[in-house]
Structures are given as C-alpha cells and as structure tokens.
Amino acid sequence: AVLLLLAACAGGPRSGGSGETARGWSVTDDRDVAAYDVEHYALDLVLDPAGRALDARCRVRLWPVDGALERVVLDASGLNVRSVVDADGRALAFESSSDALHVVLAAPVPRGSFAEITERVHLTIAALFGLVAVGATTEIVLTMPRAWTAVAVGERIEREEDGTRARERWRMTFPHPPYLTAFVAGELAVETDAWDGVPLTFAGPPAQKAELRAAFEETDEILAWLSATTGVRYPHAGYAQTCVDDFPFGGMEYVSATTLTASALPDAPGLRDEGNL
C-alpha cells in the first residue's frame, strides 16, 4: 500500500527564477510578509506505482489577516516544485528552500479578499512530512490503478473508473490541522460495520483479511463510550482504521482515519491471549 501525509517526496529544491521580482524583492526575503489564514487545501494526486512516484497539484486558499498579502511562505520540506500559478493561471515567482516554499503573488491581495495558488510537484516516495496549521478544510483527488482501494480522511464523494485507472474524490469539511490529513491506497482487503449511522471501515493486507473484523470489533462500543463520556457525539461522516506494512510510527490517529502497522492485526493465538476466542 502507498501511505502519504499530504505528500511524500525526495529531491532537491528548485527555483522559479532569478530570485528577484518585478517589485524588487528577493523571493526568499521573509521581511514584512503579512500574516494569513489558510482556509482550504485541495490535493490532486496521480499515483505511479511502478515508478514509486506521483505527480501532484496542491491548491491553497489564503486570506490576509493584517494587511495586503504580497508574498507567501509555506511549510514544504524537500519539495521538488515545478511551477506555481495563481487562480488566473499566471506563473508566480517562487523558490524552494530546505523547509519552505517562498512565493511572490502577481498583485497585492487586500484584506477581505482571498488568494489561491497552485503548486505543481513531482514526488518520489521516500519521506513523510506534514503542514502545521489549524482551521483548514481539505480535499483529495486520487488517480490510481483500478484494482486499488483507497481510504482517506473525510468522506469519499465519488469514484470514476476508466480502463485501467480509477479516480476518487475525498472531502473533509470539518476544520482540522492539515498534518492530520492522510490517505492509504493499494491492494487492500476491506471489512465494514456501522455505529449509530456512522460507517466504519477496517482495511489491511489481503492475506490478513480474516483478522480485520476480530481486531476492530469493539470500535462501535468505543465510539459510544467516548461520545457518552465527553458529551460530544463523534462528528465525522465515517471512521476508518487501516493496517499497512512497514508503517514507521506504529499508529497515527489522523482525523476520521487511523493508520496502524499490520502487526496490530492479531492472529488466532493472539486473540486467545486477549480473551476474544
């Protein structure tokens, strides 16, 4: 399976020009950069399993906070950025440093208006990174082999199949930190259940399909207990738990979708030790 937290990449930084803009600034000069809020991230990802790579477009919607927004600095560790454009398709001056993407907008954006910029990136799967912010919504579009299954944060709102490829769109409308955005895609076995009208998904390696339901059968009871104890009902359109091989963190609780290592799936002796058989 392929696992990504917003993006996974390797490759050196790239520059979008000479480093100077028409307004006389160095692209990487962070002085007097106005504060902004990020409202929405939209990711459009084309997966290339054979090349262990993907092509990505990331659209970011920004609102100025203090004054006119003329330059933007985004967290971006090791991204191989090929271009940055605005909502009108205008190419923007940019430069990637080791941990940030610096962009100069085509024209100042006043407070009360928003800017949208789209980064085009080629990534090879090697490392993981996240973007740290709060209060954003996210959308993920995945293009992948037709035989693959995807599990992502939020809700799958459509799937289209064409020849050997499939395209899925996932949307999370509940504001959340973007570093808690993730998806898993690959040849996965899937079991389903529900709690109080909330769909539950359990996914993992096909060879361990028989272990999925036993491993997660108490999920409905746990959601009921947490909702009753906190006084807040589980707020999302679904909840997924996915086990994958070689997951480096053991487990990570992304918003509405938890990813675990495949070792979280107990075999029959393990279930007997837990008293579930």
VEXNUNU-487844 format. One record per residue (C-alpha): residue number from 1; x, y, z; residue in three letters; chain. Coordinates in pm, whole numbers, plus 50000, padded with zeros to 5 digits. Each point is the difference from the previous one (the first is absolute). Layout:
N
<pt NUM,<X,Y,Z>,"ALA","A">
...
END
This chain:
277
<pt 1,<50000,50000,50000>,"ALA","A">
<pt 2,<50101,50361,49947>,"VAL","A">
<pt 3,<49970,50229,50303>,"LEU","A">
<pt 4,<50029,50378,49977>,"LEU","A">
<pt 5,<49954,50287,50244>,"LEU","A">
<pt 6,<49910,50280,49761>,"LEU","A">
<pt 7,<50305,49895,49793>,"ALA","A">
<pt 8,<50311,49781,50005>,"ALA","A">
<pt 9,<50307,50109,49813>,"CYS","A">
<pt 10,<50370,50001,49928>,"ALA","A">
<pt 11,<50201,50235,49782>,"GLY","A">
<pt 12,<50180,50330,50016>,"GLY","A">
<pt 13,<49848,50348,50011>,"PRO","A">
<pt 14,<49924,50185,49679>,"ARG","A">
<pt 15,<49988,50371,49922>,"SER","A">
<pt 16,<49726,50179,49809>,"GLY","A">
<pt 17,<50226,50273,49863>,"GLY","A">
<pt 18,<50296,50220,50073>,"SER","A">
<pt 19,<49891,50065,50357>,"GLY","A">
<pt 20,<49897,50360,49925>,"GLU","A">
<pt 21,<49647,50114,49914>,"THR","A">
<pt 22,<49863,50295,49808>,"ALA","A">
<pt 23,<49937,50174,50330>,"ARG","A">
<pt 24,<50366,49973,50095>,"GLY","A">
<pt 25,<49976,49733,50271>,"TRP","A">
<pt 26,<50207,49691,50052>,"SER","A">
<pt 27,<49761,49705,49985>,"VAL","A">
<pt 28,<50135,49856,50323>,"THR","A">
<pt 29,<49997,50332,50192>,"ASP","A">
<pt 30,<49752,49938,50283>,"ASP","A">
<pt 31,<50000,50356,50136>,"ARG","A">
<pt 32,<49660,50170,50015>,"ASP","A">
<pt 33,<49810,49688,49888>,"VAL","A">
<pt 34,<49637,50060,50101>,"ALA","A">
<pt 35,<49822,49743,50216>,"ALA","A">
<pt 36,<49735,49782,49839>,"TYR","A">
<pt 37,<49752,49724,50082>,"ASP","A">
<pt 38,<49973,49686,49790>,"VAL","A">
<pt 39,<49637,49911,49933>,"GLU","A">
<pt 40,<50031,49698,49772>,"HIS","A">
<pt 41,<50249,49754,49849>,"TYR","A">
<pt 42,<49912,49801,49686>,"ALA","A">
<pt 43,<50231,49719,49884>,"LEU","A">
<pt 44,<49982,49840,49656>,"ASP","A">
<pt 45,<50233,49697,49994>,"LEU","A">
<pt 46,<50084,49759,49717>,"VAL","A">
<pt 47,<50164,49687,50141>,"LEU","A">
<pt 48,<50272,49812,49809>,"ASP","A">
<pt 49,<50052,49666,50181>,"PRO","A">
<pt 50,<50263,49870,49757>,"ALA","A">
<pt 51,<50213,50311,50037>,"GLY","A">
<pt 52,<49924,50036,50373>,"ARG","A">
<pt 53,<49914,50362,49928>,"ALA","A">
<pt 54,<49712,50238,49949>,"LEU","A">
<pt 55,<49917,50326,49833>,"ASP","A">
<pt 56,<49814,50243,50219>,"ALA","A">
<pt 57,<49819,50330,49991>,"ARG","A">
<pt 58,<49931,50172,50330>,"CYS","A">
<pt 59,<49760,50296,50000>,"ARG","A">
<pt 60,<50006,50222,50308>,"VAL","A">
<pt 61,<49745,50271,50083>,"ARG","A">
<pt 62,<50143,50283,50212>,"LEU","A">
<pt 63,<49836,50297,50174>,"TRP","A">
<pt 64,<50210,50303,50109>,"PRO","A">
<pt 65,<49973,50078,50370>,"VAL","A">
<pt 66,<50181,50329,50068>,"ASP","A">
<pt 67,<50031,50170,49663>,"GLY","A">
<pt 68,<50057,49947,49631>,"ALA","A">
<pt 69,<50159,49665,49922>,"LEU","A">
<pt 70,<50285,50023,49749>,"GLU","A">
<pt 71,<50225,49707,50090>,"ARG","A">
<pt 72,<49928,49655,50143>,"VAL","A">
<pt 73,<50223,49758,50191>,"VAL","A">
<pt 74,<49872,49641,50034>,"LEU","A">
<pt 75,<50147,49704,50187>,"ASP","A">
<pt 76,<50137,49759,49740>,"ALA","A">
<pt 77,<50281,49762,50092>,"SER","A">
<pt 78,<50207,49889,49702>,"GLY","A">
<pt 79,<49731,50055,49737>,"LEU","A">
<pt 80,<50096,49977,49634>,"ASN","A">
<pt 81,<49773,50287,49889>,"VAL","A">
<pt 82,<49974,50038,49624>,"ARG","A">
<pt 83,<49771,50302,49979>,"SER","A">
<pt 84,<49771,50228,50201>,"VAL","A">
<pt 85,<49702,50178,49845>,"VAL","A">
<pt 86,<49714,50212,50133>,"ASP","A">
<pt 87,<49626,49958,49941>,"ALA","A">
<pt 88,<50030,50186,49667>,"ASP","A">
<pt 89,<50272,49765,49877>,"GLY","A">
<pt 90,<50276,50259,50034>,"ARG","A">
<pt 91,<50346,49856,50073>,"ALA","A">
<pt 92,<50133,50123,50333>,"LEU","A">
<pt 93,<50360,50052,50108>,"ALA","A">
<pt 94,<50095,49739,50258>,"PHE","A">
<pt 95,<50291,49828,50164>,"GLU","A">
<pt 96,<50022,49688,50217>,"SER","A">
<pt 97,<50238,49995,50294>,"SER","A">
<pt 98,<50070,49693,50211>,"SER","A">
<pt 99,<49681,50039,50200>,"ASP","A">
<pt 100,<49785,50272,49839>,"ALA","A">
<pt 101,<49846,50116,49675>,"LEU","A">
<pt 102,<50027,50374,49936>,"HIS","A">
<pt 103,<49752,50152,49751>,"VAL","A">
<pt 104,<49948,50356,49874>,"VAL","A">
<pt 105,<49641,50070,49893>,"LEU","A">
<pt 106,<49932,50168,49665>,"ALA","A">
<pt 107,<49819,50288,50173>,"ALA","A">
<pt 108,<49929,50099,50363>,"PRO","A">
<pt 109,<49692,49834,50149>,"VAL","A">
<pt 110,<49817,50237,50240>,"PRO","A">
<pt 111,<49848,49896,50328>,"ARG","A">
<pt 112,<49647,49871,49942>,"GLY","A">
<pt 113,<50101,49821,49679>,"SER","A">
<pt 114,<50168,49664,49960>,"PHE","A">
<pt 115,<50283,49864,49789>,"ALA","A">
<pt 116,<50026,49653,49851>,"GLU","A">
<pt 117,<50330,49854,49886>,"ILE","A">
<pt 118,<50067,49657,49849>,"THR","A">
<pt 119,<50331,49817,50032>,"GLU","A">
<pt 120,<50090,49732,49744>,"ARG","A">
<pt 121,<50234,49742,50147>,"VAL","A">
<pt 122,<50163,49670,49900>,"HIS","A">
<pt 123,<50067,49772,50295>,"LEU","A">
<pt 124,<50179,49672,50054>,"THR","A">
<pt 125,<49888,49809,50305>,"ILE","A">
<pt 126,<50275,50014,50255>,"ALA","A">
<pt 127,<49917,50221,50298>,"ALA","A">
<pt 128,<49699,50142,50179>,"LEU","A">
<pt 129,<49914,50350,50101>,"PHE","A">
<pt 130,<49704,50202,50120>,"GLY","A">
<pt 131,<49879,50357,49984>,"LEU","A">
<pt 132,<49929,50148,50341>,"VAL","A">
<pt 133,<49702,50234,50018>,"ALA","A">
<pt 134,<49649,50001,50144>,"VAL","A">
<pt 135,<49649,50069,49880>,"GLY","A">
<pt 136,<50032,49879,49639>,"ALA","A">
<pt 137,<49782,49768,49796>,"THR","A">
<pt 138,<50149,49757,49751>,"THR","A">
<pt 139,<49917,49819,49678>,"GLU","A">
<pt 140,<50192,49713,49840>,"ILE","A">
<pt 141,<49963,49873,49644>,"VAL","A">
<pt 142,<50177,49669,49934>,"LEU","A">
<pt 143,<50075,49845,49661>,"THR","A">
<pt 144,<50121,49643,50047>,"MET","A">
<pt 145,<49987,49647,49854>,"PRO","A">
<pt 146,<49641,49880,49968>,"ARG","A">
<pt 147,<50066,49692,50215>,"ALA","A">
<pt 148,<50111,50214,50293>,"TRP","A">
<pt 149,<49795,50103,50301>,"THR","A">
<pt 150,<50044,50339,50169>,"ALA","A">
<pt 151,<49924,50107,50355>,"VAL","A">
<pt 152,<50033,50370,50083>,"ALA","A">
<pt 153,<49891,50253,50257>,"VAL","A">
<pt 154,<49648,50134,49963>,"GLY","A">
<pt 155,<49744,49852,49764>,"GLU","A">
<pt 156,<50035,49848,49653>,"ARG","A">
<pt 157,<49756,50196,49788>,"ILE","A">
<pt 158,<50065,49841,49662>,"GLU","A">
<pt 159,<50190,49728,49815>,"ARG","A">
<pt 160,<50039,49976,49624>,"GLU","A">
<pt 161,<50158,49712,49812>,"GLU","A">
<pt 162,<50148,50022,49651>,"ASP","A">
<pt 163,<50197,49714,49850>,"GLY","A">
<pt 164,<50277,49902,50238>,"THR","A">
<pt 165,<49975,50314,50216>,"ARG","A">
<pt 166,<49767,50122,50275>,"ALA","A">
<pt 167,<49947,50352,50129>,"ARG","A">
<pt 168,<49863,50072,50347>,"GLU","A">
<pt 169,<49910,50325,50173>,"ARG","A">
<pt 170,<50012,50028,50379>,"TRP","A">
<pt 171,<49890,50305,50196>,"ARG","A">
<pt 172,<50036,50103,50365>,"MET","A">
<pt 173,<49778,50299,50083>,"THR","A">
<pt 174,<50074,49997,50375>,"PHE","A">
<pt 175,<50281,50252,50073>,"PRO","A">
<pt 176,<50318,49822,50110>,"HIS","A">
<pt 177,<50381,50028,50002>,"PRO","A">
<pt 178,<50122,49898,49650>,"PRO","A">
<pt 179,<50273,49780,50144>,"TYR","A">
<pt 180,<49717,49768,50105>,"LEU","A">
<pt 181,<49907,49948,49634>,"THR","A">
<pt 182,<50099,49663,49854>,"ALA","A">
<pt 183,<49905,49726,49761>,"PHE","A">
<pt 184,<50087,49638,49943>,"VAL","A">
<pt 185,<49970,49844,49655>,"ALA","A">
<pt 186,<50087,49653,49876>,"GLY","A">
<pt 187,<49875,49645,49970>,"GLU","A">
<pt 188,<49807,49993,50327>,"LEU","A">
<pt 189,<49748,49764,50156>,"ALA","A">
<pt 190,<49704,50187,50152>,"VAL","A">
<pt 191,<49737,49918,50263>,"GLU","A">
<pt 192,<49721,50241,50095>,"THR","A">
<pt 193,<49774,50060,50297>,"ASP","A">
<pt 194,<49805,50293,50146>,"ALA","A">
<pt 195,<49936,50179,50327>,"TRP","A">
<pt 196,<49688,50212,50046>,"ASP","A">
<pt 197,<49984,50073,49627>,"GLY","A">
<pt 198,<50375,50068,49966>,"VAL","A">
<pt 199,<50171,49770,49744>,"PRO","A">
<pt 200,<50305,49816,50136>,"LEU","A">
<pt 201,<50278,49871,49773>,"THR","A">
<pt 202,<50268,49746,50089>,"PHE","A">
<pt 203,<50269,49945,49735>,"ALA","A">
<pt 204,<50328,49815,49978>,"GLY","A">
<pt 205,<50216,49758,49801>,"PRO","A">
<pt 206,<49792,49745,49805>,"PRO","A">
<pt 207,<50185,49712,50168>,"ALA","A">
<pt 208,<49867,50120,50338>,"GLN","A">
<pt 209,<49639,50066,49899>,"LYS","A">
<pt 210,<49872,49736,50243>,"ALA","A">
<pt 211,<50154,50191,50291>,"GLU","A">
<pt 212,<49849,50343,49927>,"LEU","A">
<pt 213,<49657,49963,50156>,"ARG","A">
<pt 214,<50127,49830,50315>,"ALA","A">
<pt 215,<50267,50268,50047>,"ALA","A">
<pt 216,<49758,50293,49980>,"PHE","A">
<pt 217,<49668,49850,50112>,"GLU","A">
<pt 218,<49985,50223,50311>,"GLU","A">
<pt 219,<50022,50325,49799>,"THR","A">
<pt 220,<49625,50066,50031>,"ASP","A">
<pt 221,<50010,49953,50377>,"GLU","A">
<pt 222,<50301,50233,50030>,"ILE","A">
<pt 223,<49832,50276,49795>,"LEU","A">
<pt 224,<49685,49966,50211>,"ALA","A">
<pt 225,<50200,50023,50324>,"TRP","A">
<pt 226,<50204,50300,49886>,"LEU","A">
<pt 227,<49690,50184,49881>,"SER","A">
<pt 228,<49818,49934,50328>,"ALA","A">
<pt 229,<50301,50084,50218>,"THR","A">
<pt 230,<50090,50326,49826>,"THR","A">
<pt 231,<49644,50108,49925>,"GLY","A">
<pt 232,<50100,50059,49637>,"VAL","A">
<pt 233,<49884,49759,49731>,"ARG","A">
<pt 234,<50260,49884,49749>,"TYR","A">
<pt 235,<49977,50279,49738>,"PRO","A">
<pt 236,<50128,49850,49673>,"HIS","A">
<pt 237,<49828,49825,49709>,"ALA","A">
<pt 238,<50193,49677,50062>,"GLY","A">
<pt 239,<50291,49843,50182>,"TYR","A">
<pt 240,<50267,49778,49844>,"ALA","A">
<pt 241,<50281,49788,50142>,"GLN","A">
<pt 242,<50259,49878,49751>,"THR","A">
<pt 243,<50295,49769,50063>,"CYS","A">
<pt 244,<50296,50019,49763>,"VAL","A">
<pt 245,<50339,49835,49974>,"ASP","A">
<pt 246,<50312,50195,50104>,"ASP","A">
<pt 247,<49812,50289,50161>,"PHE","A">
<pt 248,<50278,50175,50193>,"PRO","A">
<pt 249,<49792,50152,50283>,"PHE","A">
<pt 250,<49815,49696,50134>,"GLY","A">
<pt 251,<49675,50194,49988>,"GLY","A">
<pt 252,<49883,50350,49913>,"MET","A">
<pt 253,<49655,50143,50068>,"GLU","A">
<pt 254,<49926,50217,49696>,"TYR","A">
<pt 255,<49668,50181,50002>,"VAL","A">
<pt 256,<49726,49736,49940>,"SER","A">
<pt 257,<50254,49742,49875>,"ALA","A">
<pt 258,<50257,49822,50215>,"THR","A">
<pt 259,<50300,49828,49839>,"THR","A">
<pt 260,<50169,49711,50178>,"LEU","A">
<pt 261,<50278,49754,49934>,"THR","A">
<pt 262,<49888,49661,49875>,"ALA","A">
<pt 263,<50136,49848,50322>,"SER","A">
<pt 264,<49693,50148,50171>,"ALA","A">
<pt 265,<49799,49714,49846>,"LEU","A">
<pt 266,<50015,49708,50245>,"PRO","A">
<pt 267,<50002,49643,49878>,"ASP","A">
<pt 268,<49793,49727,50166>,"ALA","A">
<pt 269,<50250,49940,50288>,"PRO","A">
<pt 270,<50009,50373,50063>,"GLY","A">
<pt 271,<49623,50021,50016>,"LEU","A">
<pt 272,<49993,49711,50246>,"ARG","A">
<pt 273,<50248,50187,50219>,"ASP","A">
<pt 274,<49765,50300,49994>,"GLU","A">
<pt 275,<49704,49783,50094>,"GLY","A">
<pt 276,<49818,50064,49672>,"ASN","A">
<pt 277,<49982,49633,49893>,"LEU","A">
END
